[in-house]
Amino acid sequence: MLRPFYAAWKSVPADDLAIFNAVTDGQGHQLDALAAQVIAALQGKTLATAESCTGGGIGAVLTSVPGSSAVYKGGIISYTNQI
């Protein structure tokens, strides 16, 4: 169920700035639509994320979906290797 989301996310260039831009500057529309599908598919279930170099981008895309708080419970972000 989450494989398409992961595949789409991995298709974004790996550099942190490009990921941030894809989520925030209008280039992330495909990810927004995919996030809406994930949230809809998980109704009645819960989801949490653990992120690293994404800097919270996955959580940001998921929480941009209206009603996502019924599914998405939060995430842990460790942007540095020292944590």
VOGU-3710 file (C-alpha; in Angstrom, 3 decimals, decimal comma):
1> mlrpfyaawk> 0,000/0,000/0,000  2,816/2,453/0,777  5,128/1,275/-2,009  3,770/3,808/-4,544  4,292/6,627/-2,020  7,832/5,463/-1,328  8,599/5,087/-5,042  7,309/8,576/-5,809  9,226/10,055/-2,889  12,433/8,323/-3,989
11> svpaddlaif> 12,003/9,750/-7,491  12,600/13,249/-6,090  16,301/14,193/-6,315  18,102/13,098/-3,165  19,593/16,474/-2,345  17,842/17,996/0,665  17,046/21,333/-0,989  15,429/19,633/-3,974  13,251/17,538/-1,651  12,228/20,651/0,277
21> navtdgqghq> 11,420/22,513/-2,944  9,418/19,604/-4,363  7,257/19,599/-1,249  6,773/23,350/-0,920  6,993/25,210/-4,213  4,203/23,757/-6,292  6,304/21,037/-7,867  5,021/18,602/-5,251  1,485/18,306/-6,578  2,022/14,665/-7,501
31> ldalaaqvia> 3,217/13,940/-3,964  0,210/15,800/-2,548  -2,167/13,609/-4,562  -0,293/10,484/-3,508  -0,373/11,585/0,151  -4,147/12,004/-0,141  -4,417/8,445/-1,474  -2,293/7,129/1,406  -4,397/8,951/4,004  -7,623/7,689/2,398
41> alqgktlata> -6,315/4,113/2,254  -5,340/4,205/5,937  -8,713/5,352/7,306  -9,326/3,431/10,524  -5,583/2,839/10,948  -2,741/5,046/12,148  0,553/6,127/10,653  3,757/7,532/12,128  6,995/8,385/10,341  10,702/8,339/11,117
51> esctgggiga> 12,637/10,741/8,916  16,247/11,704/8,418  17,504/13,727/5,460  13,943/14,620/4,479  13,873/17,071/7,394  10,205/16,403/8,067  9,117/16,659/4,441  7,118/13,430/4,472  5,149/14,544/7,520  4,605/17,940/5,879
61> vltsvpgssa> 3,146/16,380/2,742  0,948/13,990/4,740  -0,398/16,734/7,010  -1,267/18,919/4,022  -4,144/16,500/3,377  -7,422/17,626/4,992  -8,435/15,124/7,675  -4,950/13,617/7,944  -4,963/14,057/11,732  -7,348/11,095/11,951
71> vykggiisyt> -4,567/8,884/10,555  -1,202/10,601/10,989  -0,048/10,643/14,604  3,335/12,300/14,112  6,938/11,599/13,386  10,491/11,631/14,650  13,041/13,677/12,724  16,767/13,202/13,217  18,514/15,462/10,747  22,010/14,892/12,099
81> nqi> 23,943/11,660/12,549  24,737/12,627/16,135  21,207/11,866/17,340
//
